[in-house]
Amino acid sequence: MKKYENETGRKYGKLTVISVFRENSTTWAKCRCNCGGEKITRLSSLKNGNCTSCGCAKRENLEGLRFGKLMVVKFDHTEKRQAFWLCQCDCGNYSVVPTRNLKNGNTRSCGCESKRQYKNALADMAEGTRAGGLMRKPGKNNTSGRVGVYFNKNRNKWTAHIKFQGKYYFLGNYDKFEDAFKARDIAEKEIHGNFLKWYISQHPDKKEKILKKHNLD
């Protein structure tokens, strides 16, 4: 590799050669770009002018943009053709996040939000059950407007069910939505009732919300 020693420090376009190595009968150059990014490319690609940057010219600039709790500070590096960005979270911590995760919403904090939600879940947990989970609103895919009630197209009926402490309970198929709704309502009072009454005794600050949701005595 002595014949390539003079390549270290040489500049090709925006790239400055950091080191040169041989692998799989090919000579590679590790380079640092003017933008601060790093790139490994064939030495021949540098010499013939086919490679002149880390790809920053084509890269979308996210610097200064906000994604959830994260503010993009600057570009960090490229890995497997994916740009990574140094971000500062509203909590003050820093994290390095790929473009894909920022733009699709998979990463919206340094992790502090997940930790907070986990702590809240633990605080709301008793005997393997989350009180908050019993008061959840119907999901976006719910077309009935009622948790535990859906229209079964195969049977052309309304189906009611309920899940509690990891167990699933089938409540029947009904011709009318009102009957399925009633079955679910009765099951909630029977199955959730004792648990929620106990929970209220332990967390009186949640009493008003629970009573309003479940019509408990």
Secondary structure, 3 states (H helix, E strand, C coil): CHHHHHHCCCEECCEEEEEEEEECCEEEEEEEECCCCEEEEEHHHHHCCCCCCCCCCCCCCCCCCEECCEEEEEEEEEECCEEEEEEEECCCCEEEEEHHHHHCCCCCCCCHHHHHHHHHHHHCEECCEEHHHHCCCCCCCCCCCCCCEEEECCCCEEEEEEEECCEEEEEEEECCHHHHHHHHHHHHHHHHHHHHHHHHHHCHHHHHHHHHHHCCC
